[in-house]
Every structure is written in C-alpha cells, then in structure tokens.
Amino acid sequence: MAKMIDESINLKATVAVLKKRFSMILVLGFLGLVASGGITYYLLTPQYHSSTQLLVKHTVGASEFGQAYDVQTNIQLINTYKDVIKGPVILEEVRNNLKTPLSIEELAGKITVESSDQSQVFSIIVEDANPYLAAEIANETANIFKSEIGTLMDVRNVAIFSTAKPNLAPISPNLGINLILGLVMGLGGGVLLSLILEKYDRTIQDEQFIREVLEWVPLGNISESKNAETKMMKENTIDVPLDTIPVKNKNRI
C-alpha cells in the first residue's frame, strides 16, 4: 500500500514538472518538426525505383506431367537466377554498355531481385537518385541476363515480361514519417530535458523541499507582500526627525 502511495506521489510530481515546463516541451517539439522537414527537403537525396519483370517459361511440347515438373524446376531456378543477375559476369557487361562510373559492387547494391512464392515471374528492381538511370540499369540488366543465361546454364527459358519505365515519384525519403519522427523526438527530448532540469534545480520551492531534501526544520513562515501592499505601508509610515526624539543623557551625574 505504501509503495502504491509513493508511486502515486511520484507520478503527480512528474505531471507537475511537465505542466511547469509545458511551453518548453512544445517549443522543442516544434523545433524537431521543423528540423526533420528541413533535413528531408534539403539534405536527403530523393531515391527512385524502376522495375522490369521476367518470365521463366516451361518446355514447349512437354506432357502435362512434364509441364508440372518444369514449373517446379523453373521456380527453383529463379533462386539461382537471382545470384546470377547480381554476379560480376552480368553486371560487368551492364557497366560497360551503360558507360557508368559505378563499380560492380555499387551496381549490385542498387539491384534487388524479387519473386512471389509459386510464381514463374520475377522482377529486377533498381533504386537510384536518377529515375531515368534506374530504368536504364533495370532494362539493360534484364536484356543481358536473357542473352547470357543460355551460355551460362544452357537454358533458353527466360523471356522479358515487361520493361522498366522511369518512375518520377520518389520512394524515399518519406516526408510524413520523418515529420512524425521529428515531432516525437522533439517532444521526447523536451520531456527528458524538463526532468533533468527539475532534478538539478536546487531552488527552494516549498516547505516540503526543506523538510525532505534538506532535512531542516522550518522555524516560521514569512508571508509574501505584493508591490501594492508594500507601497501602501511606506505611504503610511511617519518619518520622525531624530533630533526631536528625547535621549537620556547617560553622562549626567
């Protein structure tokens, strides 16, 4: 029971601190919002992606059983194709054809190969700061892969299902998410700073601080006078000249 009371007191004290510094918390939240918006607009480079789809075909003229077997085999082959597409054999030719200064490792980092379960279609997705270059890399990678896979694996079962086109809508950065993160971080920083300032604030706030923190015993209370009351007291005070006040002569015998 005592523990619950202490927790309740601590919670009330925390709420009181947050109310006391509510303006500062709001200001820091606003600054976080503005900072995240500025960083998103002026510092982060927009990224675009473009994708092309390829189809792994079954063998022409195969029986129904053979076609079903081919489908499963082709689905398994897609995992191998993913590694081939991002390998140096394909990307070196892509690099030379596009005359790009990007290294093979940098090209591989821009390319993602995705496929759905039990699907013979897979996608080559390229992400770059230039939407037109992203489409060029995707299409060139698909074309070279289609032409080279026959030599590499002795198969002729890949067809380009759809070509990549420049997508002018950036996929990152996400302004909405960044603004929310900036606001949350600003408010969180404001709350943390409020608690830190309160913890190290040694100003005497009330009698409870004297008893619990300083462990002193208050001897009395001094009431606070307002400016108007102080002025009135001064006006009602009568100044008496010192020479009119009788003084006993201690030297008299």
ZAMI-246069 format. One line per field, with one value per atom (N, C-alpha, C, CB): residue number from 1; x, y, z; atom name. Coordinates in steps of 0.05 Angstrom, whole numbers. Glycine has a CB too. Example, Ala and Ser with C-alpha at 12.3 -4.5 7.8 and 13.67 -1.06 7.14 Angstrom:
<nodes>
seq = (1,1,1,1,2,2,2,2)
xx = (264,246,264,226,257,273,258,282)
yy = (-114,-90,-66,-89,-45,-21,1,-12)
zz = (156,156,156,181,142,143,157,114)
atom = (N,CA,C,CB,N,CA,C,CB)
</nodes>
This chain:
<nodes>
seq = (1,1,1,1,2,2,2,2,3,3,3,3,4,4,4,4,5,5,5,5,6,6,6,6,7,7,7,7,8,8,8,8,9,9,9,9,10,10,10,10,11,11,11,11,12,12,12,12,13,13,13,13,14,14,14,14,15,15,15,15,16,16,16,16,17,17,17,17,18,18,18,18,19,19,19,19,20,20,20,20,21,21,21,21,22,22,22,22,23,23,23,23,24,24,24,24,25,25,25,25,26,26,26,26,27,27,27,27,28,28,28,28,29,29,29,29,30,30,30,30,31,31,31,31,32,32,32,32,33,33,33,33,34,34,34,34,35,35,35,35,36,36,36,36,37,37,37,37,38,38,38,38,39,39,39,39,40,40,40,40,41,41,41,41,42,42,42,42,43,43,43,43,44,44,44,44,45,45,45,45,46,46,46,46,47,47,47,47,48,48,48,48,49,49,49,49,50,50,50,50,51,51,51,51,52,52,52,52,53,53,53,53,54,54,54,54,55,55,55,55,56,56,56,56,57,57,57,57,58,58,58,58,59,59,59,59,60,60,60,60,61,61,61,61,62,62,62,62,63,63,63,63,64,64,64,64,65,65,65,65,66,66,66,66,67,67,67,67,68,68,68,68,69,69,69,69,70,70,70,70,71,71,71,71,72,72,72,72,73,73,73,73,74,74,74,74,75,75,75,75,76,76,76,76,77,77,77,77,78,78,78,78,79,79,79,79,80,80,80,80,81,81,81,81,82,82,82,82,83,83,83,83,84,84,84,84,85,85,85,85,86,86,86,86,87,87,87,87,88,88,88,88,89,89,89,89,90,90,90,90,91,91,91,91,92,92,92,92,93,93,93,93,94,94,94,94,95,95,95,95,96,96,96,96,97,97,97,97,98,98,98,98,99,99,99,99,100,100,100,100,101,101,101,101,102,102,102,102,103,103,103,103,104,104,104,104,105,105,105,105,106,106,106,106,107,107,107,107,108,108,108,108,109,109,109,109,110,110,110,110,111,111,111,111,112,112,112,112,113,113,113,113,114,114,114,114,115,115,115,115,116,116,116,116,117,117,117,117,118,118,118,118,119,119,119,119,120,120,120,120,121,121,121,121,122,122,122,122,123,123,123,123,124,124,124,124,125,125,125,125,126,126,126,126,127,127,127,127,128,128,128,128,129,129,129,129,130,130,130,130,131,131,131,131,132,132,132,132,133,133,133,133,134,134,134,134,135,135,135,135,136,136,136,136,137,137,137,137,138,138,138,138,139,139,139,139,140,140,140,140,141,141,141,141,142,142,142,142,143,143,143,143,144,144,144,144,145,145,145,145,146,146,146,146,147,147,147,147,148,148,148,148,149,149,149,149,150,150,150,150,151,151,151,151,152,152,152,152,153,153,153,153,154,154,154,154,155,155,155,155,156,156,156,156,157,157,157,157,158,158,158,158,159,159,159,159,160,160,160,160,161,161,161,161,162,162,162,162,163,163,163,163,164,164,164,164,165,165,165,165,166,166,166,166,167,167,167,167,168,168,168,168,169,169,169,169,170,170,170,170,171,171,171,171,172,172,172,172,173,173,173,173,174,174,174,174,175,175,175,175,176,176,176,176,177,177,177,177,178,178,178,178,179,179,179,179,180,180,180,180,181,181,181,181,182,182,182,182,183,183,183,183,184,184,184,184,185,185,185,185,186,186,186,186,187,187,187,187,188,188,188,188,189,189,189,189,190,190,190,190,191,191,191,191,192,192,192,192,193,193,193,193,194,194,194,194,195,195,195,195,196,196,196,196,197,197,197,197,198,198,198,198,199,199,199,199,200,200,200,200,201,201,201,201,202,202,202,202,203,203,203,203,204,204,204,204,205,205,205,205,206,206,206,206,207,207,207,207,208,208,208,208,209,209,209,209,210,210,210,210,211,211,211,211,212,212,212,212,213,213,213,213,214,214,214,214,215,215,215,215,216,216,216,216,217,217,217,217,218,218,218,218,219,219,219,219,220,220,220,220,221,221,221,221,222,222,222,222,223,223,223,223,224,224,224,224,225,225,225,225,226,226,226,226,227,227,227,227,228,228,228,228,229,229,229,229,230,230,230,230,231,231,231,231,232,232,232,232,233,233,233,233,234,234,234,234,235,235,235,235,236,236,236,236,237,237,237,237,238,238,238,238,239,239,239,239,240,240,240,240,241,241,241,241,242,242,242,242,243,243,243,243,244,244,244,244,245,245,245,245,246,246,246,246,247,247,247,247,248,248,248,248,249,249,249,249,250,250,250,250,251,251,251,251,252,252,252,252,253,253,253,253)
xx = (17,0,17,-19,38,56,71,77,77,91,73,99,47,28,25,1,25,23,47,20,71,96,96,121,87,85,66,77,43,24,35,-1,50,63,83,76,100,120,107,137,84,70,59,48,48,37,60,23,83,106,115,129,116,125,106,127,79,59,62,31,67,71,95,74,117,141,135,164,120,114,95,100,77,59,76,37,95,111,127,129,137,155,141,181,115,99,106,69,111,118,144,120,164,190,187,210,171,167,154,149,134,122,141,98,158,178,197,193,207,226,212,237,187,172,169,144,164,162,189,152,210,237,244,258,236,241,226,233,201,185,198,157,207,219,246,224,261,287,284,303,265,261,252,240,234,226,249,204,266,289,308,302,314,332,321,338,295,283,284,253,279,278,306,263,325,350,374,354,373,397,394,403,371,367,362,344,375,372,349,398,329,307,316,286,304,310,286,319,292,271,276,269,255,260,244,251,255,243,247,255,227,229,221,211,233,225,219,248,201,193,201,162,210,218,202,249,198,182,200,157,199,213,192,225,196,176,181,177,159,162,170,136,178,188,165,202,169,148,145,155,119,114,116,132,120,123,95,137,94,69,59,72,34,23,40,-6,49,66,93,71,103,128,126,137,103,100,99,74,85,84,112,65,127,155,171,167,167,182,176,175,150,142,158,112,158,172,202,167,213,241,248,250,230,235,233,215,214,212,237,187,248,273,297,279,295,317,318,313,295,294,314,266,316,335,364,333,370,396,399,401,378,379,384,352,373,378,408,363,422,451,466,462,457,470,467,458,442,437,455,407,460,477,506,467,513,541,557,542,584,602,600,630,592,590,569,584,546,524,530,497,537,540,564,542,584,607,599,631,583,573,553,560,536,518,534,500,554,571,584,593,594,608,588,623,565,545,534,522,530,519,540,503,566,588,585,591,577,573,598,549,604,627,623,635,599,592,608,562,617,631,611,649,621,603,589,619,604,592,570,614,575,555,530,566,534,511,495,520,509,496,480,516,490,476,450,494,448,424,403,431,411,393,381,407,355,341,325,323,327,312,291,330,266,244,226,227,214,196,175,210,151,130,131,102,121,120,104,109,113,99,93,74,110,107,132,101,127,149,158,141,146,153,170,127,192,208,215,234,222,226,255,206,265,291,284,310,290,283,309,266,310,334,327,348,343,338,362,334,355,376,365,388,384,375,365,398,372,363,343,388,317,297,302,269,314,319,342,325,362,384,375,407,356,346,332,326,316,302,323,282,343,364,378,384,386,400,382,409,357,339,335,311,331,326,352,317,374,400,407,422,402,408,390,403,364,346,355,317,362,369,395,374,415,440,436,462,420,415,401,398,381,367,386,344,404,422,445,434,453,476,468,492,443,436,438,408,433,435,463,425,482,510,519,528,510,519,507,512,481,468,455,446,459,449,418,462,405,376,366,364,342,330,301,331,298,270,263,266,278,273,263,299,241,230,225,204,228,222,192,238,180,151,142,142,157,151,177,130,180,204,201,210,223,223,219,249,204,199,207,170,216,223,199,235,203,182,191,177,176,184,175,174,161,152,173,123,186,207,195,222,210,202,213,211,234,245,259,265,261,252,222,266,209,181,177,169,166,163,145,153,123,104,116,79,129,141,163,153,180,201,191,219,169,157,147,134,134,124,148,108,169,192,205,213,207,219,202,221,176,158,161,129,161,163,190,159,211,238,240,260,228,229,214,217,189,174,187,145,198,212,237,221,251,274,266,290,243,232,225,208,212,205,230,188,249,274,289,292,291,304,290,307,263,248,254,218,255,261,289,257,308,336,339,355,326,328,315,314,293,280,297,252,311,327,350,338,362,385,378,406,352,344,344,315,363,366,351,395,334,318,298,305,295,275,248,281,231,205,183,197,185,164,175,139,158,166,173,144,160,165,194,146,205,232,251,238,245,262,263,253,239,238,250,209,243,251,279,231,286,312,334,310,329,350,350,346,327,324,327,344,316,316,288,326,287,262,255,262,233,226,219,202,230,225,201,249,192,169,164,174,143,136,138,108,147,148,128,177,108,88,98,62,89,98,81,98,93,78,78,90,55,54,64,24,70,81,63,88,37,17,16,-11,17,17,42,14,65,90,89,114,79,77,59,67,36,17,30,-8,45,58,78,72,92,112,98,129,74,60,49,37,42,30,51,12,76,98,104,123,106,112,142,95,154,182,185,196,199,204,233,196,239,267,280,269,305,319,324,346,326,332,308,342,285,261,256,236,271,268,284,275,271,287,306,268,330,350,361,373,362,372,402,366,411,439,452,444,467,479,503,489,513,536,528,552,501,492,498,462,508,514,491,541)
yy = (-24,0,25,0,25,48,52,44,29,31,44,3,37,49,79,35,86,115,130,119,118,131,134,115,113,115,136,88,139,159,187,156,190,216,223,216,203,208,215,183,201,207,236,187,244,271,291,275,285,303,306,294,283,284,300,255,296,311,341,302,348,376,388,378,372,382,387,362,368,371,395,346,400,423,449,423,448,472,480,467,460,466,458,450,460,452,469,455,495,512,504,542,497,489,463,485,444,419,424,400,442,448,461,467,479,492,471,513,453,433,414,417,408,391,405,385,431,447,448,475,452,452,425,460,403,377,373,355,384,383,398,393,422,439,427,468,417,405,381,397,363,339,347,321,368,377,388,397,404,416,395,436,376,354,338,335,332,317,331,311,358,373,380,398,387,399,381,424,361,344,316,343,305,277,277,263,259,257,239,247,248,230,206,246,183,158,149,137,138,129,99,146,85,57,51,38,33,24,-6,38,-21,-50,-61,-62,-84,-99,-128,-99,-141,-168,-188,-169,-211,-233,-258,-238,-274,-298,-322,-298,-342,-368,-387,-379,-394,-410,-439,-402,-455,-484,-494,-498,-519,-530,-534,-557,-526,-528,-558,-511,-567,-594,-615,-602,-607,-626,-636,-614,-660,-671,-656,-701,-662,-648,-653,-658,-678,-684,-669,-714,-669,-656,-626,-661,-614,-585,-579,-576,-596,-591,-593,-612,-612,-615,-591,-641,-581,-558,-533,-552,-530,-507,-507,-507,-530,-531,-527,-558,-538,-534,-505,-552,-492,-464,-446,-455,-452,-437,-439,-446,-463,-467,-453,-497,-452,-439,-409,-444,-397,-369,-360,-360,-377,-371,-370,-392,-388,-387,-362,-413,-356,-333,-307,-330,-305,-282,-277,-284,-299,-296,-289,-322,-301,-296,-267,-314,-256,-228,-208,-221,-213,-194,-202,-193,-222,-230,-213,-259,-216,-199,-203,-203,-227,-233,-215,-263,-213,-197,-167,-205,-160,-131,-118,-128,-133,-122,-112,-142,-129,-121,-98,-145,-98,-75,-50,-80,-51,-28,-17,-35,-35,-27,-15,-50,-28,-18,9,-38,14,40,61,36,52,71,87,90,73,85,83,73,104,102,84,130,74,57,31,51,22,-3,-26,-5,-50,-74,-76,-100,-71,-72,-52,-69,-28,-6,-13,20,-25,-33,-55,-44,-74,-96,-85,-117,-64,-53,-39,-34,-30,-17,-36,3,-61,-81,-99,-97,-104,-124,-142,-110,-168,-187,-200,-209,-197,-207,-226,-184,-245,-264,-272,-289,-279,-289,-319,-280,-330,-359,-372,-366,-394,-410,-394,-421,-375,-359,-361,-329,-362,-363,-336,-380,-315,-288,-276,-270,-263,-249,-221,-265,-203,-175,-167,-157,-150,-137,-108,-139,-100,-73,-58,-75,-34,-17,9,-11,17,42,60,36,85,105,133,101,152,180,192,197,179,187,167,189,175,156,144,169,160,150,130,174,135,116,90,128,92,68,50,75,62,47,35,65,50,40,16,62,18,-4,-29,3,-26,-49,-62,-40,-46,-58,-71,-37,-58,-68,-94,-48,-95,-119,-142,-115,-137,-158,-168,-147,-150,-158,-175,-133,-166,-181,-208,-165,-209,-234,-254,-230,-244,-261,-273,-246,-256,-265,-283,-241,-279,-294,-319,-276,-321,-344,-370,-341,-368,-393,-403,-387,-385,-394,-403,-371,-390,-397,-423,-374,-427,-450,-469,-441,-463,-480,-482,-507,-459,-459,-436,-456,-439,-418,-413,-425,-410,-409,-382,-431,-361,-335,-315,-324,-301,-281,-256,-291,-233,-207,-202,-183,-201,-198,-169,-210,-151,-122,-107,-113,-84,-68,-46,-56,-36,-16,12,-16,29,56,75,61,99,117,124,143,121,128,153,104,175,201,206,223,188,191,178,177,194,183,163,205,143,124,131,95,148,158,185,138,202,199,203,217,192,195,219,169,241,266,263,288,249,246,231,231,209,193,209,167,223,239,262,251,274,295,284,309,261,249,241,223,230,223,248,208,269,294,305,314,305,315,298,315,271,254,257,224,259,262,289,260,310,337,337,357,325,324,307,313,284,267,280,241,295,310,332,322,344,364,353,378,330,316,309,291,297,289,313,274,334,358,370,379,370,380,365,379,338,322,327,293,330,335,362,333,382,409,409,430,395,394,379,380,358,342,358,317,375,391,419,391,425,452,452,459,467,468,491,469,504,526,516,542,529,520,528,533,507,512,515,489,498,498,487,483,485,474,445,478,430,402,397,389,414,412,415,433,434,439,415,464,403,380,355,375,348,322,322,314,343,344,354,360,378,390,379,420,366,355,376,331,399,421,424,447,437,442,472,435,478,506,520,508,543,558,577,574,583,601,607,627,622,629,660,619,668,696,700,706,715,719,738,731,733,749,774,732,797,822,830,844,838,848,876,846,885,912,933,916,929,950,952,943,929,929,942,900,936,948,978,936,987,1016,1030,1022,1017,1028,1030,1011,1010,1010,1033,984,1038,1060,1087,1060,1090,1115,1121,1115,1100,1103,1106,1079,1104,1107,1136,1092,1144,1172,1175,1181,1193,1198,1218,1209,1211,1228,1237,1214,1263,1272,1262,1303,1254,1242,1263,1231,1289,1308,1315,1334,1305,1310,1288,1313,1266,1244,1248,1217,1249,1253,1230,1256,1237,1217,1222,1218,1202,1204,1209,1179,1228,1234,1216,1264,1197,1177,1189,1153,1212,1223,1241,1240,1245,1263,1249,1269,1264,1254,1260,1266)
zz = (0,0,0,24,17,18,-8,41,-21,-47,-68,-57,-68,-87,-81,-85,-56,-49,-59,-19,-55,-65,-95,-56,-109,-138,-147,-150,-133,-139,-135,-122,-113,-108,-129,-80,-137,-158,-185,-161,-191,-216,-215,-220,-193,-191,-193,-164,-181,-183,-212,-165,-226,-254,-271,-265,-267,-282,-276,-275,-251,-243,-257,-213,-259,-273,-303,-270,-315,-344,-348,-355,-330,-333,-330,-312,-311,-306,-330,-282,-345,-368,-394,-365,-394,-418,-442,-412,-438,-461,-473,-451,-457,-467,-483,-444,-473,-487,-515,-471,-516,-542,-561,-537,-551,-568,-580,-552,-563,-573,-593,-549,-588,-607,-634,-596,-634,-658,-673,-653,-657,-669,-682,-648,-669,-680,-706,-661,-707,-732,-754,-726,-748,-769,-778,-758,-759,-766,-784,-741,-778,-794,-822,-781,-824,-851,-867,-848,-854,-867,-877,-849,-860,-867,-891,-843,-890,-911,-938,-904,-938,-963,-973,-958,-955,-965,-962,-950,-945,-941,-952,-912,-951,-961,-991,-946,-1005,-1034,-1040,-1047,-1056,-1063,-1079,-1080,-1074,-1087,-1103,-1067,-1127,-1145,-1152,-1171,-1158,-1166,-1192,-1144,-1206,-1231,-1233,-1256,-1245,-1245,-1272,-1223,-1279,-1302,-1294,-1324,-1307,-1300,-1321,-1296,-1312,-1329,-1323,-1326,-1343,-1341,-1347,-1359,-1330,-1335,-1347,-1308,-1372,-1387,-1384,-1417,-1388,-1388,-1415,-1378,-1417,-1442,-1461,-1437,-1486,-1507,-1515,-1532,-1517,-1525,-1503,-1547,-1479,-1457,-1449,-1432,-1437,-1428,-1404,-1421,-1395,-1372,-1348,-1367,-1344,-1321,-1325,-1319,-1349,-1354,-1350,-1382,-1357,-1353,-1323,-1366,-1307,-1278,-1266,-1265,-1277,-1267,-1274,-1278,-1299,-1309,-1292,-1338,-1284,-1268,-1241,-1263,-1228,-1202,-1206,-1189,-1227,-1233,-1238,-1256,-1254,-1261,-1236,-1281,-1218,-1193,-1177,-1177,-1176,-1161,-1175,-1158,-1202,-1217,-1212,-1247,-1205,-1200,-1178,-1193,-1157,-1136,-1147,-1113,-1166,-1178,-1196,-1194,-1210,-1228,-1212,-1243,-1188,-1171,-1167,-1144,-1161,-1156,-1182,-1144,-1204,-1230,-1238,-1252,-1234,-1243,-1228,-1237,-1202,-1187,-1187,-1158,-1204,-1206,-1224,-1215,-1223,-1239,-1269,-1231,-1278,-1307,-1320,-1312,-1308,-1319,-1314,-1306,-1290,-1283,-1296,-1253,-1302,-1317,-1344,-1318,-1358,-1384,-1383,-1398,-1362,-1358,-1354,-1333,-1338,-1332,-1358,-1312,-1374,-1399,-1419,-1411,-1422,-1441,-1434,-1444,-1408,-1400,-1396,-1374,-1397,-1393,-1367,-1417,-1346,-1320,-1303,-1305,-1287,-1269,-1245,-1260,-1242,-1219,-1220,-1217,-1197,-1196,-1196,-1171,-1199,-1199,-1172,-1205,-1150,-1124,-1120,-1102,-1130,-1128,-1145,-1137,-1168,-1184,-1170,-1212,-1159,-1144,-1121,-1135,-1108,-1085,-1093,-1071,-1118,-1128,-1138,-1150,-1142,-1155,-1134,-1176,-1136,-1119,-1137,-1098,-1133,-1148,-1130,-1161,-1138,-1122,-1138,-1111,-1124,-1136,-1116,-1148,-1125,-1108,-1106,-1118,-1084,-1080,-1102,-1052,-1112,-1132,-1157,-1121,-1164,-1188,-1205,-1180,-1231,-1250,-1260,-1274,-1248,-1255,-1233,-1260,-1241,-1221,-1232,-1214,-1213,-1220,-1214,-1205,-1231,-1226,-1219,-1251,-1195,-1185,-1180,-1158,-1191,-1188,-1174,-1215,-1154,-1139,-1144,-1109,-1151,-1156,-1153,-1185,-1150,-1147,-1173,-1136,-1196,-1222,-1232,-1242,-1236,-1244,-1272,-1243,-1289,-1316,-1317,-1335,-1300,-1298,-1286,-1282,-1266,-1254,-1274,-1231,-1292,-1313,-1333,-1328,-1340,-1359,-1347,-1365,-1322,-1309,-1308,-1280,-1301,-1299,-1326,-1289,-1347,-1374,-1385,-1393,-1381,-1391,-1377,-1388,-1351,-1335,-1345,-1305,-1350,-1359,-1387,-1360,-1405,-1432,-1432,-1450,-1417,-1416,-1402,-1401,-1381,-1368,-1387,-1343,-1402,-1420,-1442,-1434,-1451,-1473,-1462,-1487,-1438,-1427,-1412,-1409,-1403,-1386,-1402,-1375,-1429,-1445,-1446,-1473,-1447,-1448,-1420,-1457,-1399,-1372,-1362,-1353,-1368,-1356,-1377,-1337,-1403,-1424,-1423,-1424,-1418,-1418,-1435,-1389,-1447,-1463,-1455,-1494,-1429,-1419,-1405,-1399,-1412,-1399,-1420,-1386,-1413,-1431,-1414,-1444,-1427,-1413,-1414,-1427,-1391,-1389,-1391,-1362,-1379,-1381,-1377,-1360,-1391,-1389,-1368,-1416,-1359,-1338,-1351,-1322,-1337,-1345,-1322,-1353,-1328,-1306,-1289,-1318,-1263,-1243,-1229,-1223,-1234,-1224,-1196,-1242,-1184,-1156,-1138,-1152,-1121,-1103,-1083,-1089,-1077,-1056,-1029,-1063,-1029,-1003,-1009,-991,-989,-961,-959,-942,-938,-933,-915,-921,-926,-911,-887,-929,-891,-869,-845,-878,-851,-829,-815,-840,-831,-820,-802,-842,-810,-794,-767,-808,-768,-743,-725,-750,-737,-721,-709,-738,-724,-714,-691,-736,-694,-672,-647,-682,-650,-627,-613,-636,-629,-617,-603,-638,-615,-602,-576,-620,-576,-551,-530,-557,-539,-520,-508,-534,-525,-515,-495,-538,-501,-482,-455,-494,-456,-431,-415,-436,-429,-416,-404,-435,-420,-410,-386,-433,-386,-364,-338,-370,-340,-317,-307,-323,-325,-317,-304,-342,-315,-303,-275,-321,-272,-246,-226,-249,-235,-217,-206,-231,-222,-214,-206,-236,-204,-195,-164,-206,-152,-123,-111,-116,-126,-115,-96,-138,-73,-53,-62,-25,-67,-78,-57,-97,-36,-15,11,-25,31,57,55,77,37,34,26,14,8,-1,23,-23,40,64,82,79,87,105,94,113,68,57,45,36,31,17,35,-8,46,64,92,65,99,126,148,130,142,162,174,149,197,210,206,240,192,188,215,169,219,244,242,251,218,215,186,230,180,153,150,147,127,120,97,113,102,82,60,94,36,13,10,-13,7,4,-25,22,-35,-62,-64,-72,-87,-91,-81,-121,-86,-77,-47,-88,-34,-4,7,6,-5,4,1,-11,-22,-27,-7,-55,0,19,47,20,54,81,82,86,60,60,62,35,49,50,78,30,92,119,141,126,133,153,157,143,183,190,196,215,182,187,210,162,231,254,255,281,256,257,282,257,280,302,324,293,317,338,356,326,348,364,384,347,382,400,424,386,448,473,478,497,486,491,519,470,535,562,561,578,578,579,600,586,588,606,622,590,612,626,649,606,653,675,702,673,721,748,766,759)
atom = (N,CA,C,CB,N,CA,C,CB,N,CA,C,CB,N,CA,C,CB,N,CA,C,CB,N,CA,C,CB,N,CA,C,CB,N,CA,C,CB,N,CA,C,CB,N,CA,C,CB,N,CA,C,CB,N,CA,C,CB,N,CA,C,CB,N,CA,C,CB,N,CA,C,CB,N,CA,C,CB,N,CA,C,CB,N,CA,C,CB,N,CA,C,CB,N,CA,C,CB,N,CA,C,CB,N,CA,C,CB,N,CA,C,CB,N,CA,C,CB,N,CA,C,CB,N,CA,C,CB,N,CA,C,CB,N,CA,C,CB,N,CA,C,CB,N,CA,C,CB,N,CA,C,CB,N,CA,C,CB,N,CA,C,CB,N,CA,C,CB,N,CA,C,CB,N,CA,C,CB,N,CA,C,CB,N,CA,C,CB,N,CA,C,CB,N,CA,C,CB,N,CA,C,CB,N,CA,C,CB,N,CA,C,CB,N,CA,C,CB,N,CA,C,CB,N,CA,C,CB,N,CA,C,CB,N,CA,C,CB,N,CA,C,CB,N,CA,C,CB,N,CA,C,CB,N,CA,C,CB,N,CA,C,CB,N,CA,C,CB,N,CA,C,CB,N,CA,C,CB,N,CA,C,CB,N,CA,C,CB,N,CA,C,CB,N,CA,C,CB,N,CA,C,CB,N,CA,C,CB,N,CA,C,CB,N,CA,C,CB,N,CA,C,CB,N,CA,C,CB,N,CA,C,CB,N,CA,C,CB,N,CA,C,CB,N,CA,C,CB,N,CA,C,CB,N,CA,C,CB,N,CA,C,CB,N,CA,C,CB,N,CA,C,CB,N,CA,C,CB,N,CA,C,CB,N,CA,C,CB,N,CA,C,CB,N,CA,C,CB,N,CA,C,CB,N,CA,C,CB,N,CA,C,CB,N,CA,C,CB,N,CA,C,CB,N,CA,C,CB,N,CA,C,CB,N,CA,C,CB,N,CA,C,CB,N,CA,C,CB,N,CA,C,CB,N,CA,C,CB,N,CA,C,CB,N,CA,C,CB,N,CA,C,CB,N,CA,C,CB,N,CA,C,CB,N,CA,C,CB,N,CA,C,CB,N,CA,C,CB,N,CA,C,CB,N,CA,C,CB,N,CA,C,CB,N,CA,C,CB,N,CA,C,CB,N,CA,C,CB,N,CA,C,CB,N,CA,C,CB,N,CA,C,CB,N,CA,C,CB,N,CA,C,CB,N,CA,C,CB,N,CA,C,CB,N,CA,C,CB,N,CA,C,CB,N,CA,C,CB,N,CA,C,CB,N,CA,C,CB,N,CA,C,CB,N,CA,C,CB,N,CA,C,CB,N,CA,C,CB,N,CA,C,CB,N,CA,C,CB,N,CA,C,CB,N,CA,C,CB,N,CA,C,CB,N,CA,C,CB,N,CA,C,CB,N,CA,C,CB,N,CA,C,CB,N,CA,C,CB,N,CA,C,CB,N,CA,C,CB,N,CA,C,CB,N,CA,C,CB,N,CA,C,CB,N,CA,C,CB,N,CA,C,CB,N,CA,C,CB,N,CA,C,CB,N,CA,C,CB,N,CA,C,CB,N,CA,C,CB,N,CA,C,CB,N,CA,C,CB,N,CA,C,CB,N,CA,C,CB,N,CA,C,CB,N,CA,C,CB,N,CA,C,CB,N,CA,C,CB,N,CA,C,CB,N,CA,C,CB,N,CA,C,CB,N,CA,C,CB,N,CA,C,CB,N,CA,C,CB,N,CA,C,CB,N,CA,C,CB,N,CA,C,CB,N,CA,C,CB,N,CA,C,CB,N,CA,C,CB,N,CA,C,CB,N,CA,C,CB,N,CA,C,CB,N,CA,C,CB,N,CA,C,CB,N,CA,C,CB,N,CA,C,CB,N,CA,C,CB,N,CA,C,CB,N,CA,C,CB,N,CA,C,CB,N,CA,C,CB,N,CA,C,CB,N,CA,C,CB,N,CA,C,CB,N,CA,C,CB,N,CA,C,CB,N,CA,C,CB,N,CA,C,CB,N,CA,C,CB,N,CA,C,CB,N,CA,C,CB,N,CA,C,CB,N,CA,C,CB,N,CA,C,CB,N,CA,C,CB,N,CA,C,CB,N,CA,C,CB,N,CA,C,CB,N,CA,C,CB,N,CA,C,CB,N,CA,C,CB,N,CA,C,CB,N,CA,C,CB,N,CA,C,CB,N,CA,C,CB,N,CA,C,CB,N,CA,C,CB,N,CA,C,CB,N,CA,C,CB,N,CA,C,CB,N,CA,C,CB,N,CA,C,CB,N,CA,C,CB,N,CA,C,CB,N,CA,C,CB,N,CA,C,CB,N,CA,C,CB,N,CA,C,CB,N,CA,C,CB,N,CA,C,CB,N,CA,C,CB,N,CA,C,CB,N,CA,C,CB,N,CA,C,CB,N,CA,C,CB,N,CA,C,CB,N,CA,C,CB,N,CA,C,CB,N,CA,C,CB,N,CA,C,CB,N,CA,C,CB,N,CA,C,CB,N,CA,C,CB,N,CA,C,CB,N,CA,C,CB,N,CA,C,CB,N,CA,C,CB,N,CA,C,CB,N,CA,C,CB,N,CA,C,CB,N,CA,C,CB,N,CA,C,CB,N,CA,C,CB,N,CA,C,CB,N,CA,C,CB,N,CA,C,CB,N,CA,C,CB,N,CA,C,CB,N,CA,C,CB,N,CA,C,CB,N,CA,C,CB,N,CA,C,CB,N,CA,C,CB,N,CA,C,CB,N,CA,C,CB,N,CA,C,CB,N,CA,C,CB,N,CA,C,CB)
</nodes>
